[in-house]
Every structure is written in C-alpha cells, then in structure tokens.
Amino acid sequence: MKRHNYSFKFEEISLNPSHIGKLLDYDKGDDKEIISYLIDEVLNEAAGSCDIRAEFVIYPEIEFDSDTGSMIIGGIEFNPGKIISAQLRKAESVALFACTAGQWIGDKAKQLINGKDYLKGYIFDIAGSEIVEAAAELMQEKLREMMEAEGLKITNRYSPGYCGWNVSEQHKLFSLMPDNFCGITLNESALMTPIKSVSGVIGIGSQVKINPYPCNICDIKDCIYRKLKEQKQ
C-alpha cells in the first residue's frame, strides 16, 4: 500500500488573518487594532516553527450497510452514522488521511494559557486549528488532482468526532494506517498528539461529489465553523 506524504511550507497554506479575527469574534469589540496586531504576531511566529505535514493511503474497497450506516474498510467495521454513510455510499474506494500542524503550536498555546496570557494563547490555539485545516485542504486537493487524472472524483473529508461519528473509532482508523503515520499518536481516549491534527476518510469514485455546504449535513449545533458561516449570512 503506497503512502502519499507531504510536507507543506507555511507560505503554501492559505490563512486569512481576518478569518481568525472573526472566529475570535473581535469585530464586536473596541480592540480591533490590538487583536489584529496579535494575530499577525502569532502567524509570524508560527511561520518559522510549525511542522506541517499530511499523508493519505487509499483502500481499494469499501462496503456499506444502508440500514445501520456502517461501513467496512480493510475488513474493519466502522459506524460513522447515517449522515456520513449517506455521503460516502457511492464511493468505490476511500483515502484514509491524517494531517498535523506539528507539536510546537499546541504546546505554545498551552504554555501561554497556563501563564495566564489567555488572549494570545487562544489566538495560537485557533491559528493551530486553522493551519491543520488548511493543510487538510491542500492534501485533499492533491488527492483530487490525482484521482481526476484517473477519471475519478472525491467527496468531502469526514472525521471521527463529527456528524455523529464517535471519536473512539479513530483507533480503528489508525489501525489501517502505516506505522508513524504523519508522526501522530493516539492516547486511550483517541485524542491525537500533536493535538493540532486531524484524521478521517475521503470517498473516491465515479459517482461521488464534494458537498459545497457540509454544515447542512452536520448535526453539531455549537460548532465554531457553523457559527462563522451563520455570521456571514
């Protein structure tokens, strides 16, 4: 099974400082200039310190049970729920992926918060999440281009912990990935180290598609990205 791995430079990922500001909800306060300065400072620090990586492997077969919403990959049964299963059911194969912003940025956020520099620590925390999501977008685009060359399409990416998929199944996911996949490890609670990491599946096939509005299929009402989308409307 071939591993497709990438190491991204900070300049390659698309980060929007104003987007981070909106996630902080600072537009409603009087300290926009201070917050904007801190965001720029955080991103400048992160640019020279983050170890941004992504990997995926492709499993050629996938089976679904439409009644239970379960799917079988590599002989292992997953229960992502009917929402995700419905989005993947036309897939002919799947890519299992992991992406990380590296250890440094999560440690930096924790250090600042423990030192009671809550605002800057929170900005580092959000920036770390944005960096790993941007890396996942780049990885997904690499996969899309690869599959397009074969006349195939891909779906959105779906991760344990979202849309009713129990995060504990991350252990099953990583059991199908080669050792030291993206340098990420799991603890007993299925939380990843480095903490600013994501993993999941992407469907591949001739009849699948990317859903342009993934919030419409997700049932997490208090997600920060759902709130940001609602602010734009």
BELLIN-V837272 format. One record per backbone hydrogen bond with DSSP energy under -1.0 kcal/mol. NH is the residue of the N-H (numbers start at 1). CO is the residue of the C=O. Records with the same first field share a line. If there is no record, write none. Layout:
# BELLIN-V837272
NH=CO  CO
This chain:
# BELLIN-V837272
4=56
6=54
8=52
12=9
20=16
21=17
22=18
23=19
24=20
26=21
29=26
35=31
36=32
37=33
38=34
39=35
40=36
41=37
42=38
43=39
44=40
45=41
46=42
47=43
49=46
50=46
51=101
53=100
54=6
55=98
56=4
57=96
59=94
63=72
65=70
69=65
71=78
72=63
73=76
76=73
78=71
85=81
86=82
88=84
89=85
91=88
92=204
93=204
94=59
95=202
96=57
97=200
98=55
99=198
100=53
101=196
107=103
108=104
109=105
110=106
111=107
112=108
113=109
114=110
115=111
116=113
117=112
118=116
121=117
122=118
123=119
124=120
125=121
126=122
127=123
128=124
129=125
130=126
131=127
132=128
133=129
134=130
135=131
136=132
137=133
138=134
139=135
140=136
141=137
142=138
143=139
144=140
145=141
146=142
147=143
148=144
149=145
150=147
151=148
152=147
153=205
155=203
158=201
161=165
162=159
165=162
169=166
170=167
171=168
173=169
174=170
175=171
176=173
183=180
184=181
185=193
187=191
190=187
193=185
197=195
198=99
200=97
201=158
202=95
204=93
205=153
216=213
217=214
227=223
228=224
229=225
230=226
231=227
232=228
